[in-house]
């Protein structure tokens, strides 16, 4: 048996041979983010051996063909939308499911989404025959566990990660063998506004806090300002390069965590080669499915959870839109509510929504009297706590509608404060 694992490369097949297992009408999961099995998915968009294929996935990289009106044999269904699927979804060539990230695995386990095939990218097998789901365990763990057929890209450059990421080679029906860099997400320097927000949010983070953050200028700006903190912990759905720098600065020890103490806990990572190298063969980083990392009952057991999330628009009552621009789907519900609620229930926790006060070059206020028509409420006015812009931080929890409006206008861009005040003067419940 060990000889089989030693000679695993000889069992690899060509891409078309691997895809031959996909039949018409199949429901297919696609591994996401930097773990997207790009060669398999690109070939699937050209594959003529099956019709009416439905794909399910979170944010996927490097496969712009998926969702094209020219690819008529595939109907993509996005559980969290990335940049290239926004247009197909809003034009009707793809579908979107609004769902908490923590609820996605059970869609597969319950067979509500009855997967026929899982297309995944794996690390090479070890001497025991175990591959790794690498940089993305999230919903892929449930997909591999429940799909009738697993088809893999085994990539020599996929990191081997710890936690709930193991997949035995015997579970894989067919695989292709590659040696290519993972899809990277470029890291940009935070803007001046993002740096200001980073300063304000960082002041809310105390020694011993457990962090949850996303990717982008604001999270990176916050992380870069925490290098002098002590005993920070990490329990998050994802992280990127900025957390590696914070760890290397000695600020992260995970010593005060209750859940997975001593370990960085995540569901997936994306970024540059820096973060891929950091997680590779690193037992101090544990990857778990998103129904564990995002389980509110577990998040709350860590003290001083600081959850840092963003938004597209916030109304003066505290309703947070983070998934759409009006009727146009932009991303998804994701894990925002999982962590906003988990942090709120954590002892000394701080749920934070951080965003720039304006959009479109300063011409549009992100703080509005009422959400745009069609906008989705991801974090309700009952769940919202801290709101941070470059003009300050306010805590809306326990505040009346009138108090919320006053506080939010105070951190709106000055160019829009009078307009916001004028708009709500006729709204009775604000009681101006």
SETOR-500164 format. One record per residue (C-alpha): residue number from 1; residue in three letters; y, z, x. Coordinates in pm, 1 decimal. Layout:
<sites>
NUM;Ala;Y;Z;X
...
</sites>
This chain:
<sites>
1;Unk;0.0;0.0;0.0
2;Unk;242.7;86.8;282.0
3;Unk;174.8;-254.5;431.7
4;Unk;299.1;-412.2;108.3
5;Unk;628.3;-225.0;137.2
6;Unk;650.8;-309.3;505.5
7;Unk;618.2;-680.9;423.0
8;Unk;832.2;-666.1;109.8
9;Unk;1048.1;-962.9;218.0
10;Unk;749.7;-1193.7;181.3
11;Unk;737.1;-1114.5;-190.2
12;Unk;1087.4;-1248.1;-255.1
13;Unk;1124.4;-1554.7;-473.9
14;Unk;1385.3;-1818.4;-544.4
15;Unk;1657.5;-1744.9;-798.2
16;Unk;1532.2;-1991.0;-1060.1
17;Unk;1182.2;-1843.4;-1034.3
18;Unk;1320.7;-1495.3;-1096.4
19;Unk;1521.8;-1609.4;-1397.2
20;Unk;1219.0;-1783.6;-1547.2
21;Unk;1120.4;-1444.1;-1691.6
22;Unk;1423.7;-1454.4;-1923.2
23;Unk;1340.8;-1602.7;-2262.4
24;Unk;1557.9;-1726.8;-2544.3
25;Unk;1711.0;-1447.1;-2748.8
26;Unk;1681.2;-1196.7;-2462.3
27;Unk;1906.4;-892.6;-2433.8
28;Unk;1999.9;-858.6;-2067.8
29;Unk;2173.2;-573.7;-1884.2
30;Unk;2387.4;-666.9;-1582.9
31;Unk;2450.1;-411.4;-1307.0
32;Unk;2823.3;-359.1;-1262.9
33;Unk;3119.2;-310.2;-1029.2
34;Unk;3032.9;-363.1;-660.9
35;Unk;2662.0;-364.9;-752.6
36;Unk;2690.5;-681.0;-963.1
37;Unk;2397.3;-906.2;-861.7
38;Unk;2630.5;-1202.0;-822.8
39;Unk;2375.8;-1469.5;-718.7
40;Unk;2152.1;-1389.3;-1015.8
41;Unk;2436.2;-1382.1;-1268.2
42;Unk;2594.6;-1700.2;-1137.8
43;Unk;2255.0;-1871.5;-1162.6
44;Unk;2207.9;-1733.5;-1514.0
45;Unk;2529.3;-1903.2;-1625.9
46;Unk;2374.7;-2233.9;-1514.3
47;Unk;2024.1;-2156.1;-1634.5
48;Unk;1889.0;-2396.3;-1895.2
49;Unk;1558.8;-2222.2;-1965.3
50;Unk;1685.9;-1986.4;-2234.6
51;Unk;1926.2;-1997.1;-2526.1
52;Unk;2111.9;-1726.7;-2720.2
53;Unk;2102.5;-1474.6;-2437.2
54;Unk;2312.5;-1160.6;-2489.4
55;Unk;2433.9;-972.4;-2182.9
56;Unk;2547.0;-608.4;-2177.5
57;Unk;2752.2;-462.4;-1895.4
58;Unk;3039.1;-248.3;-1778.1
59;Unk;3301.9;-393.0;-1544.4
60;Unk;3137.7;-669.7;-1339.1
61;Unk;3266.2;-849.5;-1029.8
62;Unk;3246.8;-1200.7;-890.0
63;Unk;3112.2;-1387.3;-1193.7
64;Unk;3414.9;-1549.5;-1356.0
65;Unk;3184.8;-1808.1;-1516.3
66;Unk;3045.1;-1544.3;-1752.8
67;Unk;3244.5;-1563.3;-2073.5
68;Unk;3357.1;-1919.7;-2017.4
69;Unk;3349.8;-2130.9;-2335.7
70;Unk;3149.2;-2384.0;-2133.4
71;Unk;2863.0;-2133.1;-2094.1
72;Unk;2734.8;-2150.4;-2447.1
73;Unk;2386.4;-2007.7;-2399.1
74;Unk;2518.6;-1658.6;-2309.9
75;Unk;2713.9;-1416.2;-2528.0
76;Unk;2862.7;-1139.5;-2307.9
77;Unk;2904.9;-794.8;-2462.6
78;Unk;3132.8;-571.5;-2259.9
79;Unk;3097.4;-192.9;-2277.4
80;Unk;3401.6;-161.5;-2051.3
81;Unk;3610.5;-468.3;-1981.1
82;Unk;3723.1;-599.1;-1644.8
83;Unk;3996.5;-849.4;-1569.3
84;Unk;3807.5;-1174.4;-1606.9
85;Unk;3653.6;-1091.4;-1947.3
86;Unk;3980.9;-991.6;-2114.4
87;Unk;4069.0;-1348.5;-2202.7
88;Unk;3719.1;-1445.0;-2330.9
89;Unk;3706.0;-1132.0;-2548.3
90;Unk;4048.9;-1187.1;-2694.7
91;Unk;3972.0;-1556.8;-2753.6
92;Unk;3641.7;-1479.0;-2926.1
93;Unk;3401.8;-1605.3;-2657.4
94;Unk;3275.6;-1254.6;-2574.0
95;Unk;3242.0;-920.0;-2750.8
96;Unk;3359.6;-568.1;-2673.3
97;Unk;3205.7;-234.6;-2774.4
98;Unk;3443.6;66.3;-2786.0
99;Unk;3229.3;356.3;-2667.6
100;Unk;3248.3;671.5;-2457.8
101;Unk;3095.5;613.5;-2116.5
102;Unk;2878.2;920.8;-2169.6
103;Unk;2723.4;760.9;-2479.5
104;Unk;2614.5;433.4;-2320.9
105;Unk;2279.9;537.4;-2166.0
106;Unk;2151.1;660.5;-2500.6
107;Unk;2220.6;319.9;-2650.0
108;Unk;1939.6;196.5;-2424.1
109;Unk;1710.0;499.9;-2450.8
110;Unk;1734.3;500.9;-2830.5
111;Unk;1669.1;124.7;-2840.4
112;Unk;1985.4;74.7;-3041.1
113;Unk;2038.7;-182.5;-2766.7
114;Unk;1681.7;-289.7;-2703.9
115;Unk;1691.0;-438.1;-2355.6
116;Unk;1447.3;-707.5;-2256.1
117;Unk;1573.7;-752.1;-1901.0
118;Unk;1776.8;-558.6;-1644.8
119;Unk;1945.9;-763.1;-1370.7
120;Unk;2027.5;-521.6;-1089.3
121;Unk;2118.1;-513.7;-721.3
122;Unk;1910.6;-279.1;-506.8
123;Unk;1891.1;-156.1;-151.0
124;Unk;1578.0;-251.3;47.9
125;Unk;1275.2;-27.5;-13.5
126;Unk;1201.3;263.8;216.9
127;Unk;857.4;332.6;364.1
128;Unk;751.8;485.7;31.7
129;Unk;850.4;175.2;-162.4
130;Unk;1166.0;318.3;-319.3
131;Unk;1478.8;106.9;-347.3
132;Unk;1814.7;251.6;-451.8
133;Unk;2060.9;153.5;-723.4
134;Unk;2319.1;191.5;-450.4
135;Unk;2682.9;201.8;-548.2
136;Unk;2635.0;212.3;-928.4
137;Unk;2394.6;439.8;-1113.6
138;Unk;2613.6;486.5;-1427.7
139;Unk;2431.2;304.9;-1710.6
140;Unk;2199.6;113.9;-1475.0
141;Unk;1959.1;409.0;-1456.0
142;Unk;1892.5;391.6;-1830.9
143;Unk;1874.7;11.4;-1821.4
144;Unk;1608.8;11.0;-1549.7
145;Unk;1416.0;286.8;-1726.7
146;Unk;1406.9;106.1;-2061.1
147;Unk;1414.8;-269.9;-1994.6
148;Unk;1080.4;-444.6;-2030.3
149;Unk;1150.9;-655.9;-1721.9
150;Unk;1352.6;-568.3;-1411.3
151;Unk;1479.3;-855.7;-1199.1
152;Unk;1657.5;-762.7;-878.4
153;Unk;1867.5;-885.7;-595.6
154;Unk;1754.6;-679.9;-296.9
155;Unk;2050.3;-688.8;-62.9
156;Unk;2022.1;-575.3;298.7
157;Unk;2382.5;-450.7;277.4
158;Unk;2347.4;-241.5;-38.0
159;Unk;2390.7;126.2;58.8
160;Unk;2102.7;364.4;4.3
161;Unk;2235.0;646.7;-209.9
162;Unk;2103.6;986.1;-320.0
163;Unk;2071.7;1146.8;-660.7
164;Unk;1912.4;969.4;-955.7
165;Unk;1923.0;627.9;-791.9
166;Unk;1562.8;559.2;-688.3
167;Unk;1379.3;254.9;-823.6
168;Unk;1026.1;189.1;-701.1
169;Unk;954.2;-165.4;-589.8
170;Unk;655.1;-176.2;-824.2
171;Unk;900.4;-149.4;-1114.9
172;Unk;1060.3;-481.6;-1017.0
173;Unk;893.7;-786.8;-1170.6
174;Unk;1066.7;-1040.5;-943.2
175;Unk;1340.5;-1021.7;-681.5
176;Unk;1550.1;-1236.8;-454.7
177;Unk;1637.0;-1129.5;-101.7
178;Unk;1997.0;-1149.2;23.5
179;Unk;2209.5;-1020.1;309.0
180;Unk;2569.7;-1035.6;189.0
181;Unk;2872.4;-805.2;177.7
182;Unk;2923.0;-620.7;-148.4
183;Unk;3206.2;-721.2;-377.0
184;Unk;3503.6;-522.3;-251.7
185;Unk;3804.6;-395.3;-442.2
186;Unk;4112.2;-422.4;-223.9
187;Unk;4314.5;-105.6;-182.3
188;Unk;4692.9;-142.7;-201.3
189;Unk;4955.9;100.9;-86.8
190;Unk;5101.5;298.3;-379.7
191;Unk;5439.8;177.7;-500.6
192;Unk;5747.4;398.8;-479.8
193;Unk;5701.7;499.3;-844.7
194;Unk;5332.2;572.0;-794.2
195;Unk;5421.9;783.1;-490.5
196;Unk;5664.6;987.9;-703.0
197;Unk;5394.2;1043.3;-963.7
198;Unk;5152.8;1137.0;-687.4
199;Unk;5392.5;1408.3;-568.8
200;Unk;5418.2;1557.1;-917.9
201;Unk;5045.2;1547.6;-997.0
202;Unk;4952.5;1690.6;-656.9
203;Unk;5158.7;2000.1;-735.4
204;Unk;4924.5;2067.9;-1027.1
205;Unk;4616.3;2074.1;-799.6
206;Unk;4534.0;2414.7;-654.3
207;Unk;4283.2;2521.6;-389.1
208;Unk;3927.9;2516.2;-523.2
209;Unk;3998.7;2260.1;-796.1
210;Unk;3727.6;2013.7;-898.4
211;Unk;3865.8;1660.7;-913.9
212;Unk;3803.2;1363.1;-1136.8
213;Unk;4004.2;1051.5;-1068.0
214;Unk;3989.9;675.4;-1101.9
215;Unk;4100.5;392.1;-879.5
216;Unk;4447.9;256.2;-819.5
217;Unk;4787.7;345.5;-684.0
218;Unk;4835.2;672.3;-872.5
219;Unk;4496.6;830.3;-787.3
220;Unk;4535.2;719.4;-425.2
221;Unk;4886.9;864.5;-411.7
222;Unk;4760.1;1197.0;-546.4
223;Unk;4465.1;1214.3;-308.0
224;Unk;4681.4;1137.9;-4.8
225;Unk;4893.3;1444.1;-87.9
226;Unk;4604.7;1691.7;-105.1
227;Unk;4501.9;1698.1;261.1
228;Unk;4628.7;2055.2;300.6
229;Unk;4424.1;2192.3;9.4
230;Unk;4111.3;2399.9;63.7
231;Unk;3766.4;2391.0;-94.2
232;Unk;3828.7;2104.6;-331.9
233;Unk;3530.1;1979.1;-524.5
234;Unk;3451.3;1641.5;-676.9
235;Unk;3275.1;1579.2;-1007.6
236;Unk;3383.7;1237.1;-1125.9
237;Unk;3258.1;918.8;-1285.0
238;Unk;3379.9;714.0;-988.2
239;Unk;3577.4;722.4;-665.9
240;Unk;3714.7;490.0;-402.0
241;Unk;3855.3;486.5;-48.2
242;Unk;4120.5;754.0;-103.4
243;Unk;3859.0;1022.4;-156.2
244;Unk;3691.8;933.6;175.1
245;Unk;4016.6;1006.1;358.5
246;Unk;4053.4;1336.8;173.0
247;Unk;3698.6;1436.3;266.0
248;Unk;3753.3;1343.9;628.8
249;Unk;4065.8;1563.2;628.5
250;Unk;3842.9;1863.0;550.8
251;Unk;3991.0;1937.4;208.7
252;Unk;3667.8;1869.8;16.9
253;Unk;3382.5;2117.5;56.1
254;Unk;3251.3;2143.6;-303.3
255;Unk;3188.7;2509.8;-220.8
256;Unk;3331.7;2645.7;-545.8
257;Unk;3156.1;2408.9;-785.3
258;Unk;2907.0;2543.4;-1036.8
259;Unk;2742.5;2208.6;-1112.4
260;Unk;2594.3;2039.7;-803.2
261;Unk;2761.5;2280.2;-559.5
262;Unk;2807.6;2147.0;-208.6
263;Unk;2781.4;1788.5;-329.5
264;Unk;3024.4;1517.1;-433.5
265;Unk;2901.3;1407.3;-774.2
266;Unk;2972.0;1058.3;-903.7
267;Unk;2835.7;780.2;-1120.5
268;Unk;2957.7;482.3;-918.1
269;Unk;3193.0;385.3;-636.9
270;Unk;3400.1;77.1;-568.0
271;Unk;3652.6;-11.1;-300.6
272;Unk;3626.6;-146.5;51.9
273;Unk;3357.0;-120.9;316.2
274;Unk;3497.2;224.0;398.5
275;Unk;3358.3;377.2;79.9
276;Unk;3030.2;183.8;104.1
277;Unk;2973.1;316.8;456.2
278;Unk;3063.9;667.8;342.2
279;Unk;2801.3;684.8;66.2
280;Unk;2528.1;506.0;261.8
281;Unk;2245.2;746.9;343.6
282;Unk;2480.9;1041.1;278.3
283;Unk;2297.7;1334.7;113.4
284;Unk;2629.0;1507.5;40.7
285;Unk;2708.8;1240.1;-221.5
286;Unk;2491.6;1240.1;-531.8
287;Unk;2492.1;955.4;-782.4
288;Unk;2396.7;1044.9;-1137.4
289;Unk;2391.1;855.0;-1466.8
290;Unk;2714.7;860.6;-1663.4
291;Unk;2557.4;1067.5;-1940.7
292;Unk;2537.7;1345.7;-1680.7
293;Unk;2857.3;1299.3;-1479.4
294;Unk;3051.6;1261.9;-1805.3
295;Unk;2872.3;1530.9;-2004.4
296;Unk;3148.3;1757.5;-2134.6
297;Unk;2911.6;2055.8;-2147.3
298;Unk;2852.7;2018.9;-1771.7
299;Unk;3208.3;1927.1;-1670.1
300;Unk;3344.3;2245.6;-1829.2
301;Unk;3111.9;2466.6;-1620.9
302;Unk;3313.1;2387.9;-1309.5
303;Unk;3632.1;2594.9;-1287.3
304;Unk;3976.7;2439.7;-1240.7
305;Unk;3874.0;2085.0;-1329.1
306;Unk;4168.2;1849.9;-1276.5
307;Unk;4106.8;1522.3;-1459.2
308;Unk;4352.7;1247.8;-1364.1
309;Unk;4354.1;948.4;-1596.9
310;Unk;4601.5;679.0;-1692.6
311;Unk;4731.5;504.4;-2002.0
312;Unk;4901.2;189.2;-2120.9
313;Unk;5117.2;351.7;-2388.1
314;Unk;5187.0;698.4;-2532.3
315;Unk;5366.1;768.0;-2858.3
316;Unk;5596.7;1061.2;-2917.1
317;Unk;5329.2;1255.6;-3105.0
318;Unk;5101.9;1240.9;-2798.6
319;Unk;4860.5;966.5;-2899.4
320;Unk;4733.9;789.7;-2585.6
321;Unk;4640.4;421.8;-2581.6
322;Unk;4442.2;329.5;-2270.6
323;Unk;4217.5;41.6;-2376.9
324;Unk;4430.3;-228.1;-2538.6
325;Unk;4767.8;-397.8;-2548.4
326;Unk;4814.8;-413.0;-2922.6
327;Unk;4516.7;-606.2;-3054.5
328;Unk;4426.2;-741.6;-2708.5
329;Unk;4144.4;-551.5;-2538.4
330;Unk;4242.0;-457.3;-2184.6
331;Unk;3966.9;-226.4;-2057.9
332;Unk;3775.2;23.3;-2270.9
333;Unk;3740.0;385.1;-2370.6
334;Unk;3541.5;457.3;-2055.1
335;Unk;3527.0;819.3;-1947.4
336;Unk;3881.3;928.8;-2024.2
337;Unk;3797.8;1140.5;-2327.7
338;Unk;3485.7;1282.0;-2163.0
339;Unk;3693.7;1427.4;-1881.7
340;Unk;4008.8;1509.3;-2077.3
341;Unk;3798.4;1730.2;-2303.5
342;Unk;3580.6;1862.6;-2021.3
343;Unk;3885.1;1963.1;-1816.7
344;Unk;4047.0;2124.2;-2120.5
345;Unk;3739.8;2343.2;-2169.6
346;Unk;3713.2;2429.7;-1799.7
347;Unk;3854.2;2768.0;-1694.7
348;Unk;4203.1;2691.7;-1558.1
349;Unk;4138.0;2321.4;-1611.3
350;Unk;4414.8;2061.5;-1627.4
351;Unk;4362.6;1735.3;-1820.6
352;Unk;4628.5;1491.1;-1696.0
353;Unk;4743.5;1149.2;-1816.7
354;Unk;4958.4;995.9;-1541.8
355;Unk;5149.0;670.3;-1581.9
356;Unk;5468.1;496.9;-1481.8
357;Unk;5742.3;530.0;-1742.9
358;Unk;5792.7;153.7;-1777.9
359;Unk;5605.5;-176.3;-1759.5
360;Unk;5697.7;-543.4;-1717.7
361;Unk;5945.4;-482.7;-1439.7
362;Unk;6116.8;-197.3;-1618.2
363;Unk;6182.7;-390.3;-1938.9
364;Unk;5931.2;-201.1;-2157.2
365;Unk;5895.2;172.8;-2206.4
366;Unk;5539.7;304.9;-2194.8
367;Unk;5654.7;607.1;-2395.4
368;Unk;5719.5;476.2;-2745.8
369;Unk;5813.2;607.4;-3088.5
370;Unk;5490.9;460.2;-3229.4
371;Unk;5201.3;273.8;-3073.3
372;Unk;5197.8;-103.7;-3093.9
373;Unk;5021.1;-251.7;-3393.8
374;Unk;4651.8;-278.9;-3313.4
375;Unk;4667.1;-34.7;-3021.5
376;Unk;4364.7;191.2;-2986.2
377;Unk;4389.3;568.7;-2957.3
378;Unk;4164.1;676.0;-2670.3
379;Unk;4292.6;1032.7;-2628.5
380;Unk;4404.7;1182.3;-2958.1
381;Unk;4716.2;1394.3;-3006.8
382;Unk;4481.1;1688.6;-3053.6
383;Unk;4318.5;1642.6;-2713.2
384;Unk;4622.5;1557.0;-2503.0
385;Unk;4757.6;1811.6;-2252.7
386;Unk;4957.2;1710.8;-1944.2
387;Unk;5158.8;1387.7;-1935.9
388;Unk;5312.4;1287.4;-1601.9
389;Unk;5558.1;1007.7;-1520.5
390;Unk;5784.4;965.5;-1219.5
391;Unk;6038.9;1176.6;-1409.0
392;Unk;5826.0;1488.5;-1440.4
393;Unk;5527.9;1661.4;-1600.3
394;Unk;5501.3;1812.7;-1948.8
395;Unk;5220.6;1993.5;-2126.5
396;Unk;5193.9;1894.6;-2493.9
397;Unk;4904.3;2125.4;-2582.7
398;Unk;4997.9;2367.0;-2856.6
399;Unk;5337.6;2205.0;-2905.7
400;Unk;5476.9;2092.3;-3240.4
401;Unk;5549.8;1728.3;-3311.7
402;Unk;5921.7;1790.1;-3263.8
403;Unk;5861.9;1968.6;-2932.6
404;Unk;5632.1;1688.1;-2814.1
405;Unk;5895.2;1426.2;-2888.6
406;Unk;6162.0;1622.0;-2700.7
407;Unk;5933.5;1675.8;-2399.2
408;Unk;5818.2;1313.6;-2381.1
409;Unk;6168.9;1173.4;-2415.4
410;Unk;6260.0;1397.6;-2124.4
411;Unk;6011.9;1217.9;-1893.8
412;Unk;6073.0;869.4;-2033.3
413;Unk;6284.0;631.4;-1829.0
414;Unk;6654.0;717.4;-1880.0
415;Unk;6722.4;362.0;-1996.4
416;Unk;6508.0;423.9;-2306.0
417;Unk;6581.9;785.6;-2394.8
418;Unk;6865.0;717.8;-2639.6
419;Unk;6667.6;438.8;-2806.7
420;Unk;6366.6;669.3;-2849.5
421;Unk;6584.2;944.8;-2994.4
422;Unk;6750.9;702.5;-3236.4
423;Unk;6417.1;561.5;-3353.0
424;Unk;6268.9;895.2;-3449.5
425;Unk;6571.8;1046.5;-3617.9
426;Unk;6453.6;907.8;-3951.5
427;Unk;6093.4;1031.8;-3908.5
428;Unk;6073.0;1354.3;-4107.0
429;Unk;5790.8;1522.2;-3918.1
430;Unk;5983.4;1515.8;-3591.4
431;Unk;6254.8;1722.5;-3767.5
432;Unk;6549.7;1614.3;-3558.6
</sites>
